[in-house]
Amino acid sequence: MRIDRAGNKGLIREINEALVLAELRCESLQSRADIARNTGLSGPTVTAITSRLIDRGLVEERATGASAGGRPPVLLGLRPSAGYVVGIKLTEERAIGVLTDLDANVVARADAALTSPTPAAVVGAITSAVHALAPAGHGRILGLGLGMGGVVDRDAGIVRHATFFDWRNEPLAEKLSEAIALPVLIDNDVNALVASEHGWGAGRDVENFAVVTIGRGVGMGLVLDGRLFRGSRGGAGELGHAKVVRGGPRCECGGHGCLEAVIGDPALRAALAGHLGREVTVDEGGALARDGDHRAAAVFAKAGRHLGRAVGNVVNILNPDRILLAGEGTRNLDLIMPAFRRALDETVFDGLQDGLSIHVEAWDDEAWARGAASLLLNELFQPNLRPDRAEPTLIGLSAG
Ligand SMILES: [Zn+2]
């Protein structure tokens, strides 16, 4: 790989700056000596880098640490307001937007309805959300991350297939970037959620975990050996289309017996209607089950069984430390969980349960939008190894 910039020295400096920023991002408030110890850089190198970062407004001196006898060390922290990013969660009906600082704290919210499922309407809605968020970014918005359902080729910026918009090979990142004049990163929405859990949430302390989302559909995102795993074309983790019932109900993907077609909200509604003899929403069915209606309870228990078996197979293949259950379907998890646990126990190979924890995430749209912002934030803290491409990066930013 040949990198064309101010020679290798420039690249090494960028990488070292990125190391220091990443270290301060993991743990704010460290002395220069802590940073040197944790990054393996020399003391003088850390001093030179941190003074450059302080000059550029990315890092600030915040407090003094405990003295080990002499002068107490000054503690350094990332300056979260040095830059902002927009995160968008795209649903069938809306573009839900947040503006976050560099610490992924949400500082503003905006959301816009889609007038039609066309790319032009989607770009229009997102553009109006970005304009509404812009004042809170004080002219320091560094880019936009977007998460949406479907197979998204993040590197190419192309939506390969979005079932709910009926899009194929749509170059959404380029169109958006032209409209809002900012770098844009798009990814599958579950991957966006995983980026957030990995950076700030329940996955930050483990190297191997899966986020399984349940609700209208079923999705999965994976962190393996500490890295988000996307597969060769961004399509990894389609647990929703694992075939679980032979000759089962037809799925939106065209297949039969997919997990999503068996436990997704539309499937639960159909099963509840079949058992109860009338149409109810999933939440009404949940309330009936909690009131002691055995027919309604059986629908949720069956969903739990299917989900437990599917997740158990994931555990058998990947041996993760943790499974995070997320998505709007977790609101009925109390009804699903006993059967889920039993099926998981029956499915998981001996020994792989040891050390496995199951964690349930509180759910809301903002978590997804914040996840989309995290996609871009993660990118910002990397050195730009592809100078031929306008990758957003903090290195080189002067926040003043
Ligand atoms: Zn399917």
Residues whose N, C-alpha, C, O or C-beta is under 5 A from the ligand:
A	BS01	ZN	G240 H241 C251 C253 G255 C258
